[in-house]
């Protein structure tokens, strides 16, 4: 049994799929930071190869579909255990059966891919509503998030459309990365909680944050309070970064 270990990038995953497609001894694909040594498995380090990654990328687009490629990307962004090897299994199945296999929702591999896609897209929809920005410099805004999945790359289109005239930084506390956005230009950079705290310490008192808190308290009707339903719409794990609940 062989385990392929890659650097955590999407190109790295596509390279691992390229290397492991014909190798039936591959039983797992994982990243360096998630790898746990196992005496029963033979680890193989995968060096990201842009040429191989591009071959897989364009092959999926031309021989399968953009939808199939999107499914793989969402599964990769989920960062859940087993998601990387599931992408390889999904690719093998699609090339063997054709793109129409995506309609076979009862198939365990197809079902697994759709479950990962649903989890990522559901959290993405939630995060669009849970982002809370604070002005940390003149016309420069900071938001902090801690999502279960890697949402920064797929938040870009929403932010560019919604805030096209603003400069902002969205900090992912769980992954120590931040999305830096200025109009239509965007990049993802390494970032730390210390750097975020320094920015927040320098910002002036935010009157809008106080308005958020007052609104949150005012709309509450004690006689009709339903904490269970409220948690469905606003889970506890997101509240520490929402101004109205602080």
C-alpha positions in Angstrom: 0.0 0.0 0.0 1.3 3.4 -1.0 0.4 6.9 0.3 1.1 10.0 -1.8 2.1 13.2 0.1 1.8 16.6 -1.6 2.3 20.2 -0.6 -1.4 21.1 -0.1 -1.8 23.2 -3.3 -4.4 22.4 -6.0 -1.6 21.9 -8.5 0.0 19.5 -6.0 -3.2 17.5 -5.8 -3.5 17.3 -9.6 0.1 16.2 -9.8 -0.6 13.5 -7.2 -3.6 12.4 -9.3 -1.4 12.3 -12.4 1.2 10.1 -10.6 -1.4 7.8 -8.9 -3.9 7.4 -11.7 -2.4 4.1 -13.0 -0.9 3.0 -9.7 -3.4 0.7 -8.1 -1.2 0.3 -5.0 -2.1 3.9 -4.0 -4.5 3.8 -1.1 -4.3 7.4 0.2 -3.3 10.9 -0.7 -2.7 13.5 1.9 -0.8 16.8 2.6 2.5 17.1 4.5 0.7 18.8 7.5 -2.0 16.1 7.7 0.3 13.1 7.2 0.6 10.6 10.0 3.2 7.9 9.6 1.9 4.3 9.2 4.1 1.2 9.3 1.7 -0.5 6.8 2.0 2.2 4.2 4.8 3.3 1.9 5.0 7.1 1.7 5.9 8.8 -1.5 6.6 12.5 -1.7 5.0 14.2 -4.7 6.8 17.3 -6.1 4.4 19.7 -7.6 4.8 19.7 -11.4 3.0 22.5 -13.1 3.2 20.8 -16.5 1.6 17.6 -15.1 -1.0 19.6 -13.2 -1.9 21.5 -16.4 -2.3 18.2 -18.3 -4.7 16.9 -15.8 -6.6 20.2 -15.6 -7.1 20.6 -19.4 -7.8 16.9 -19.8 -10.7 17.2 -17.3 -12.0 20.2 -19.1 -11.9 18.7 -22.6 -12.7 15.0 -21.9 -15.1 15.5 -19.0 -16.5 18.9 -18.1 -16.0 22.1 -16.2 -18.5 20.8 -13.7 -16.4 17.8 -12.9 -13.4 20.0 -12.4 -15.4 22.2 -10.1 -16.5 19.2 -8.0 -12.8 18.2 -7.6 -11.9 21.8 -6.5 -14.7 22.0 -3.9 -13.7 18.6 -2.5 -10.1 19.8 -2.3 -11.2 23.0 -0.5 -13.1 20.9 2.1 -9.8 19.8 3.6 -11.7 16.9 5.3 -10.1 13.5 5.9 -10.0 11.4 2.8 -11.0 14.2 0.4 -7.7 14.0 -1.6 -7.9 10.3 -2.3 -11.6 10.6 -3.1 -10.7 13.1 -5.8 -8.5 10.4 -7.4 -11.2 7.8 -7.1 -13.7 10.2 -8.7 -11.3 11.0 -11.6 -10.8 7.3 -12.3 -14.5 6.7 -12.2 -15.4 9.6 -14.5 -12.7 8.6 -17.1 -13.9 5.0 -17.0 -17.7 5.6 -17.1 -17.8 9.0 -18.8 -19.1 12.3 -17.6 -22.7 11.1 -17.3 -21.7 9.1 -14.1 -22.2 12.4 -12.2 -25.9 11.7 -12.4 -25.5 8.4 -10.4 -26.0 9.9 -7.0 -26.4 6.5 -5.4 -22.8 5.6 -6.3 -20.7 5.9 -3.1 -17.9 7.9 -4.8 -20.3 10.3 -6.5 -22.3 10.7 -3.3 -19.1 11.4 -1.4 -18.0 14.1 -3.8 -21.5 15.8 -3.7 -21.5 15.7 0.1 -18.1 17.5 0.2 -19.3 20.1 -2.4 -22.5 20.7 -0.4 -20.6 21.3 2.9 -18.2 23.8 1.2 -21.0 25.7 -0.7 -23.2 25.8 2.4 -20.5 27.3 4.5 -19.6 29.7 1.7 -23.2 31.0 1.6 -23.2 31.4 5.3 -19.9 33.2 5.4 -21.1 35.8 2.8 -23.6 36.9 5.5 -21.3 36.5 8.5 -18.4 38.6 7.3 -18.0 41.6 9.6 -15.6 44.4 8.5 -13.8 46.9 10.7 -12.0 50.0 9.4 -8.4 49.6 10.5 -7.0 52.4 8.3 -8.6 55.1 6.1 -10.7 53.2 3.6 -9.1 49.9 4.4 -11.2 47.2 6.1 -10.4 44.0 8.0 -12.6 40.9 8.6 -11.7 37.8 10.5 -13.1 34.4 9.9 -12.4 30.8 11.0 -14.3 28.6 8.6 -14.2 24.8 8.7 -13.2 24.7 5.0 -10.8 26.8 2.9 -13.1 29.5 1.6 -10.7 32.4 0.8 -10.2 31.4 -2.9 -14.0 31.1 -3.6 -14.9 34.2 -1.6 -13.1 36.4 -4.2 -15.9 36.7 -6.8 -18.4 37.6 -4.2 -16.2 40.3 -2.6 -15.1 41.7 -6.0 -18.8 42.1 -7.0 -20.1 43.3 -3.7 -17.2 45.6 -2.6 -15.5 46.5 -5.9 -14.6 50.0 -4.8 -13.0 49.1 -1.4 -9.7 47.8 -0.2 -9.9 45.0 2.4 -8.2 42.1 4.0 -10.0 38.9 5.0 -8.0 36.9 7.6 -8.5 33.2 8.0 -7.5 32.5 11.6 -7.5 28.8 11.2 -5.0 28.7 8.3 -3.0 31.8 9.0 -3.7 33.2 5.5 -5.4 36.3 4.4 -7.1 37.5 1.2 -5.9 40.9 0.2 -8.4 42.6 -2.1 -8.2 46.0 -3.8 -10.8 46.4 -6.5 -10.4 43.6 -9.1 -6.9 42.7 -7.9 -6.6 40.0 -5.2 -3.9 37.8 -3.7 -3.7 35.3 -0.8 -0.8 36.0 1.6 0.6 34.5 4.8 -0.8 36.4 7.8 -0.9 35.9 11.6 -3.2 36.7 14.4 -0.5 39.1 15.9 -0.6 41.2 12.7 -4.4 41.2 12.7 -4.4 42.3 16.4 -2.0 45.1 15.6 -4.3 46.4 12.9 -7.3 46.3 15.2 -5.5 48.0 18.0 -4.8 51.0 15.8 -8.3 51.4 14.5 -10.7 54.0 15.9 -13.9 53.3 17.7 -16.4 51.8 15.3 -19.9 53.4 15.6 -21.3 50.8 13.2 -20.2 48.0 15.5 -22.2 49.5 18.3 -25.2 49.8 16.0 -24.9 46.2 15.1 -25.0 45.2 18.8 -27.9 47.4 19.5 -29.8 46.0 16.5 -29.1 42.4 17.6 -30.5 43.1 21.1 -33.5 45.2 19.9 -35.0 42.7 17.5 -35.0 40.0 20.1 -38.5 39.3 21.5 -38.0 37.4 24.9 -41.4 35.8 24.7 -40.6 34.3 21.4 -37.0 33.4 21.9 -35.9 30.2 20.2 -32.2 29.6 20.8 -32.2 26.3 18.9 -33.4 27.9 15.7 -31.0 30.9 16.3 -28.1 28.5 16.5 -29.2 26.9 13.1 -28.9 30.3 11.5 -25.9 31.6 13.5 -23.7 28.8 14.8 -21.6 29.4 17.9 -18.3 28.8 16.1 -18.8 31.9 13.9 -20.0 34.3 16.7 -16.6 35.3 18.1 -15.9 37.3 14.9 -19.4 38.8 14.6 -19.6 42.3 16.0 -23.2 42.1 17.2 -22.5 39.1 19.5 -19.4 40.5 21.2 
